Amino acid sequence: MRLLTWTAALAVTLVAHPALAATPSDGADAVAGLMAIGILIAAYFFPAIIALLRGHHNTLAIFLLNLFFGWTFFGWLGALIWAATVVQRPTEYRMVHDERARCSKF
């Protein structure tokens, strides 16, 4: 019975709220809402974006950590710290041509 009461009270509140009233709009509210959603998504995936822009060698792992555990503060903070760590570049190996090796005493 209490659930029905709370549900009815919530429905009345939502219907009576002035922001939900059927008033003509020029679409600015929709644009502002979409911009706010875009900003929130960018803030949520900020660690993954940083890793991608820095060319981090573990970008996929950082993205997955951010995706699945970013909703917790510690998961988001861990992904951000990981994205800020040193980027390891692959080691370049060069063949050095040494003339002394070709000259033999025999």
ABEGO torsion letter per residue (X at the ends): XAAAAAAAAAAAAAAABAAABBBBBAGAAAAAAAAAAAAAAAAAAAAAAAAAAAGBAAAAAAAAAAAAAAABAAAAAAAAAAAABBBBBBBBBBBBBBAAAABBAX
